[in-house]
Amino acid sequence: MPARTTLDRLGRPLRDLRISVTDRCNFRCTYCMPREIYGAAFRFLPHEDLLTFEEITRLARAAVSLGVGKIRLTGGEPLLRRDVELLV
């Protein structure tokens, strides 16, 4: 049975998904972490509020069942989340 295809509001298929493994990315890309929002005073999530590796895996599997074919793990370079190689 082929995977379902999920469409965005413009009718485009959702094929790619980015999952950030931390909210403390050190890149500060303008499209996801602009300085005017994520400046020195921004309060990041406490570690216990981040998705667990099990939750990330569950989310990824659900996305694949909806037609996602590419998943990218993001969160800085090098990735800032301890033991991320276990998730990968």
C-alpha positions in Angstrom: 0.0 0.0 0.0 1.6 3.3 -1.1 2.1 6.1 1.5 -0.5 8.9 1.5 0.6 12.3 0.2 0.0 15.3 2.5 -0.4 18.7 0.8 0.3 22.1 2.2 -2.1 25.1 1.9 -0.9 25.7 -1.7 -1.6 22.1 -2.8 2.1 21.2 -2.9 3.1 17.7 -1.6 5.0 17.7 1.7 8.0 15.5 0.9 10.8 17.0 3.2 10.8 17.5 6.9 13.4 19.2 9.1 13.5 18.2 12.8 15.6 20.3 15.1 17.2 18.3 17.9 17.8 21.4 19.9 16.5 25.0 20.1 20.0 26.3 20.8 21.3 26.1 17.2 24.6 28.1 16.8 24.0 29.0 13.2 21.2 31.6 13.7 19.9 31.2 10.1 17.8 34.2 9.2 14.9 32.0 8.1 14.5 30.0 11.3 16.3 32.0 14.1 16.5 35.7 13.2 18.5 37.8 15.7 15.7 40.3 16.3 13.7 37.4 17.8 16.4 35.1 19.2 18.7 37.7 20.7 20.6 37.7 24.0 17.5 38.0 26.1 15.6 35.1 24.5 14.8 32.3 26.9 15.4 28.9 25.4 13.6 25.7 26.4 14.9 23.8 29.5 16.4 20.5 28.5 13.5 18.5 29.9 11.1 20.2 27.5 13.0 19.2 24.3 11.6 16.2 22.4 13.2 12.9 23.5 14.9 10.8 20.9 11.9 8.4 21.1 9.5 11.3 20.4 11.6 12.4 17.4 11.6 8.9 16.1 7.8 8.6 16.5 7.3 12.0 14.7 9.6 10.9 11.8 7.7 7.6 11.4 4.4 9.4 11.3 5.7 11.9 8.7 6.9 9.1 6.5 3.5 7.4 6.7 2.1 10.7 5.4 4.4 10.8 2.4 7.5 12.5 3.6 10.6 11.0 1.9 13.4 13.1 3.3 14.1 13.9 6.9 16.9 16.3 7.9 18.1 16.6 11.5 19.1 20.1 12.3 20.4 22.0 15.3 23.8 23.5 14.7 27.3 22.5 13.5 28.4 20.4 15.1 25.1 19.3 16.3 24.7 20.5 19.9 22.6 17.7 21.3 24.5 15.2 23.4 24.4 11.6 22.0 22.8 12.6 18.8 24.6 9.8 17.0 22.3 7.4 18.9 19.3 9.0 17.2 20.9 9.0 13.8 
